[in-house]
Amino acid sequence: MRTQRNFLVSLMLLILAGIGVSACHGPNTAQEYPQSPEDIRDAKRGKLTGEEGIIVVGHGHHKADKGGSGVGVNSFLWRASLDTISFMPLAQVDPHGGVIITDWYENPDSRGERFKLTVLILGTELRADGVRVSVFRQKQAGGGWQDASADAKVGRDLEDKILTRARELKVASRTDD
């Protein structure tokens, strides 16, 4: 438990450092503002959905960013992760580092208990050990939320669902060619 907590604290510090570094590039100059429809489309490419509200860590809107794939991890695992946890609100995503953090989700059928997920994609290959899901659980008590232990099986089940979905996406991509 202590190792997992230390890992999560380290992960959160890394994410906060990334946010701080990306915020330090200074204000945009007049030359950096989008001028054409292509520039406007490229400027929106830094967001997961092209809209405000979801923080994408570590991605600037510089001319040098054009031409890359945009995702530094296995694209099948990335897409499968987003598909699998799509019922939960996203808090932060980092496609370059392979990190997805959800906001708290309370199942309408199970009031008084909520969950939060951290999904880590660990590489560029589609492998069984290529994704790790951490599940956090809280229960409502005394007018507030108290941390509670989450069953490790839930994280493993989500990892299995992500891997199954990633394999489906890979097979589908081969038939589309």
C-alpha positions as CSV (number, residue, x, y, z in Angstrom):
1,M,0.0,0.0,0.0
2,R,2.8,2.4,0.9
3,T,4.7,1.6,-2.4
4,Q,1.5,2.3,-4.4
5,R,0.9,5.6,-2.5
6,N,4.6,6.6,-3.1
7,F,4.2,5.8,-6.8
8,L,1.0,7.8,-7.0
9,V,2.5,10.8,-5.2
10,S,5.5,10.6,-7.7
11,L,3.1,10.4,-10.6
12,M,1.1,13.4,-9.5
13,L,4.3,15.4,-8.9
14,L,5.4,14.5,-12.4
15,I,2.1,15.6,-13.9
16,L,2.1,18.8,-12.0
17,A,5.7,19.5,-13.1
18,G,4.6,18.9,-16.7
19,I,1.7,21.4,-16.3
20,G,4.1,23.9,-14.8
21,V,6.6,23.5,-17.6
22,S,4.0,23.7,-20.4
23,A,2.6,26.9,-18.8
24,C,6.0,28.6,-18.8
25,H,6.4,29.1,-22.5
26,G,5.1,32.6,-22.2
27,P,2.3,34.5,-23.9
28,N,1.6,34.0,-27.6
29,T,2.9,36.6,-29.9
30,A,0.9,37.9,-32.8
31,Q,2.9,35.6,-35.1
32,E,1.7,32.5,-33.2
33,Y,-2.1,33.2,-33.6
34,P,-3.8,31.0,-36.2
35,Q,-4.2,32.7,-39.5
36,S,-5.7,30.1,-41.8
37,P,-8.4,27.4,-41.4
38,E,-5.5,24.8,-41.4
39,D,-3.7,26.7,-38.6
40,I,-7.0,26.9,-36.6
41,R,-7.5,23.1,-37.0
42,D,-3.8,22.5,-36.0
43,A,-4.2,24.7,-32.9
44,K,-7.2,22.6,-31.8
45,R,-5.2,19.4,-32.3
46,G,-3.6,19.8,-28.9
47,K,-6.9,19.1,-27.1
48,L,-8.3,15.6,-26.9
49,T,-11.7,16.7,-28.3
50,G,-10.7,20.1,-29.8
51,E,-12.7,21.8,-27.1
52,E,-11.9,23.4,-23.8
53,G,-12.4,21.5,-20.6
54,I,-10.0,18.6,-20.7
55,I,-6.4,19.3,-19.9
56,V,-3.9,17.7,-22.3
57,V,-0.6,17.8,-20.5
58,G,2.7,18.6,-22.3
59,H,1.4,19.7,-25.7
60,G,2.1,23.2,-27.1
61,H,0.8,24.8,-30.2
62,H,4.1,25.4,-32.0
63,K,4.8,25.0,-35.7
64,A,7.4,22.2,-34.9
65,D,4.5,20.1,-33.6
66,K,3.1,19.5,-37.1
67,G,3.6,16.3,-38.9
68,G,3.9,13.9,-35.9
69,S,1.5,11.2,-35.0
70,G,0.5,13.1,-31.8
71,V,0.5,9.9,-29.6
72,G,3.7,8.6,-28.0
73,V,2.3,5.3,-26.9
74,N,0.5,2.4,-28.5
75,S,-2.4,3.9,-30.4
76,F,-4.6,0.7,-29.9
77,L,-4.1,0.7,-26.2
78,W,-4.7,4.5,-26.0
79,R,-8.0,4.3,-28.0
80,A,-9.1,1.1,-26.1
81,S,-8.4,2.9,-22.8
82,L,-10.5,5.9,-23.8
83,D,-13.3,3.6,-25.1
84,T,-13.3,1.4,-22.0
85,I,-13.5,4.3,-19.5
86,S,-15.7,6.6,-21.7
87,F,-18.5,6.5,-19.0
88,M,-16.3,8.4,-16.6
89,P,-15.5,12.1,-16.8
90,L,-11.9,12.8,-17.8
91,A,-9.8,15.1,-15.7
92,Q,-6.4,15.0,-17.4
93,V,-4.9,13.2,-20.4
94,D,-1.3,13.0,-21.7
95,P,-1.1,11.1,-25.0
96,H,2.6,11.5,-25.1
97,G,3.2,10.1,-21.7
98,G,0.3,7.6,-21.9
99,V,-1.5,8.9,-18.8
100,I,-5.3,9.2,-18.4
101,I,-6.8,10.4,-15.1
102,T,-10.5,10.5,-14.6
103,D,-12.5,12.6,-12.3
104,W,-14.6,11.1,-9.6
105,Y,-17.5,9.0,-10.8
106,E,-20.5,8.0,-8.7
107,N,-22.7,5.3,-10.1
108,P,-26.3,6.5,-10.0
109,D,-27.4,3.0,-8.9
110,S,-24.8,2.9,-6.0
111,R,-25.0,6.3,-4.2
112,G,-22.5,7.0,-1.5
113,E,-19.5,5.4,-3.3
114,R,-17.4,6.9,-6.0
115,F,-14.4,5.9,-8.0
116,K,-11.5,7.5,-9.8
117,L,-9.0,5.9,-12.3
118,T,-5.5,6.4,-13.4
119,V,-4.6,4.5,-16.6
120,L,-1.0,4.2,-17.6
121,I,0.1,3.0,-21.0
122,L,3.6,1.7,-20.6
123,G,5.0,1.6,-24.1
124,T,4.5,1.6,-27.9
125,E,3.9,-2.1,-28.2
126,L,0.6,-3.9,-27.8
127,R,1.5,-6.2,-25.0
128,A,-0.3,-7.8,-22.1
129,D,1.8,-5.8,-19.6
130,G,1.4,-2.6,-21.6
131,V,-1.4,-1.0,-19.5
132,R,-1.8,-0.5,-15.8
133,V,-5.0,0.7,-14.1
134,S,-5.1,2.1,-10.6
135,V,-8.5,2.4,-9.0
136,F,-9.3,4.8,-6.1
137,R,-12.5,4.5,-4.1
138,Q,-14.2,6.8,-1.6
139,K,-17.3,6.3,0.5
140,Q,-19.5,9.0,1.8
141,A,-19.4,9.3,5.6
142,G,-20.2,12.1,8.0
143,G,-21.1,14.6,5.3
144,G,-17.8,14.1,3.4
145,W,-15.9,11.6,1.4
146,Q,-13.5,9.1,3.1
147,D,-10.9,7.0,1.3
148,A,-11.7,3.4,1.1
149,S,-9.8,0.4,-0.2
150,A,-10.5,-0.6,-3.7
151,D,-10.5,-4.2,-4.8
152,A,-7.4,-4.9,-6.9
153,K,-9.5,-7.2,-9.1
154,V,-11.4,-4.1,-10.5
155,G,-8.1,-2.7,-11.9
156,R,-7.1,-6.1,-13.4
157,D,-10.6,-6.5,-14.9
158,L,-10.4,-3.0,-16.5
159,E,-6.9,-3.8,-17.8
160,D,-8.3,-7.0,-19.4
161,K,-11.1,-5.1,-21.0
162,I,-8.7,-2.5,-22.4
163,L,-6.4,-5.3,-23.8
164,T,-9.4,-7.1,-25.4
165,R,-10.7,-3.8,-27.0
166,A,-7.1,-3.0,-28.2
167,R,-6.9,-6.4,-29.9
168,E,-10.3,-5.8,-31.5
169,L,-9.1,-2.4,-32.8
170,K,-5.9,-3.9,-34.2
171,V,-7.8,-6.7,-36.0
172,A,-10.3,-4.2,-37.4
173,S,-7.4,-2.0,-38.6
174,R,-6.0,-4.9,-40.6
175,T,-9.3,-5.6,-42.3
176,D,-9.7,-1.9,-43.2
177,D,-6.5,-1.9,-45.3
